[in-house]
Amino acid sequence: MSDTGRESITDKAGAALKPDSQKTTTEQVGDHVKGTGDSIASTLQPQSEKSTTQKAGDTLSGNSNNNDQSLLDKTKNAVGLGNK
């Protein structure tokens, strides 16, 4: 379960597991908008107010906002499903 205003871990995983080459333009734009919104929400929400699940999700998705690739992006790139 995600915190209020945050993207759920299952939604993040679903978006990450589908190769970008198989996504429509609308899906890619939607993923980008959702990801940006979630990143902003992650930055604004104090760590002390995040649920354990949300902290874990932020760690996996790279929402620490320090421009590092997320674990999901690293995995996608390693198996050839990413943009890079």
C-alpha positions as CSV (number, residue, x, y, z in Angstrom):
1,M,0.0,0.0,0.0
2,S,1.3,3.4,-0.9
3,D,1.1,6.6,1.2
4,T,-1.5,9.2,0.2
5,G,-0.6,11.0,-3.0
6,R,2.1,8.4,-3.9
7,E,2.3,5.9,-6.8
8,S,1.9,2.3,-5.6
9,I,4.7,-0.1,-5.8
10,T,2.7,-2.4,-8.1
11,D,2.0,0.4,-10.5
12,K,5.7,1.3,-10.5
13,A,6.7,-2.3,-11.1
14,G,4.1,-2.7,-13.9
15,A,5.4,0.3,-15.7
16,A,9.0,-0.7,-15.2
17,L,8.6,-4.3,-16.5
18,K,7.0,-3.4,-19.8
19,P,9.7,-2.5,-22.3
20,D,9.6,1.1,-23.5
21,S,9.6,-0.1,-27.1
22,Q,6.2,-1.8,-26.4
23,K,4.6,1.3,-24.8
24,T,2.5,3.8,-26.7
25,T,3.5,7.4,-26.6
26,T,0.6,8.0,-24.2
27,E,1.9,5.3,-21.9
28,Q,5.4,6.7,-22.0
29,V,4.1,10.2,-21.2
30,G,1.9,8.9,-18.5
31,D,4.8,7.0,-16.9
32,H,6.9,10.1,-17.0
33,V,4.2,12.4,-15.5
34,K,3.4,9.8,-12.7
35,G,7.1,9.3,-12.0
36,T,7.8,13.0,-11.8
37,G,4.8,13.5,-9.5
38,D,5.9,10.7,-7.3
39,S,9.4,12.0,-7.1
40,I,8.2,15.4,-6.1
41,A,5.9,13.8,-3.4
42,S,8.8,11.7,-2.2
43,T,10.9,14.9,-1.8
44,L,8.2,16.8,0.0
45,Q,7.2,14.0,2.4
46,P,9.6,13.7,5.4
47,Q,11.2,10.3,5.9
48,S,9.7,10.1,9.4
49,E,6.2,10.2,7.9
50,K,6.7,7.5,5.3
51,S,5.4,4.0,5.8
52,T,7.9,1.2,5.8
53,T,6.4,0.0,2.5
54,Q,6.9,3.5,1.0
55,K,10.5,3.8,2.2
56,A,11.2,0.4,0.5
57,G,9.5,1.5,-2.7
58,D,11.5,4.7,-2.7
59,T,14.7,2.8,-2.3
60,L,13.8,0.4,-5.2
61,S,12.6,3.1,-7.5
62,G,15.5,5.5,-6.9
63,N,13.3,8.3,-5.4
64,S,16.2,9.6,-3.3
65,N,16.4,12.4,-6.0
66,N,20.2,12.3,-6.3
67,N,20.2,11.5,-10.1
68,D,21.2,7.9,-9.6
69,Q,19.5,5.2,-11.7
70,S,16.9,3.3,-9.8
71,L,17.4,-0.4,-9.2
72,L,14.5,-1.0,-11.6
73,D,16.1,1.1,-14.3
74,K,19.5,-0.7,-13.8
75,T,17.8,-4.0,-14.1
76,K,15.8,-3.0,-17.3
77,N,19.1,-1.7,-18.8
78,A,20.9,-4.9,-17.9
79,V,18.4,-7.1,-19.7
80,G,18.0,-4.8,-22.7
81,L,14.6,-3.4,-21.9
82,G,15.6,0.2,-21.0
83,N,16.2,3.3,-23.1
84,K,20.0,3.1,-22.8
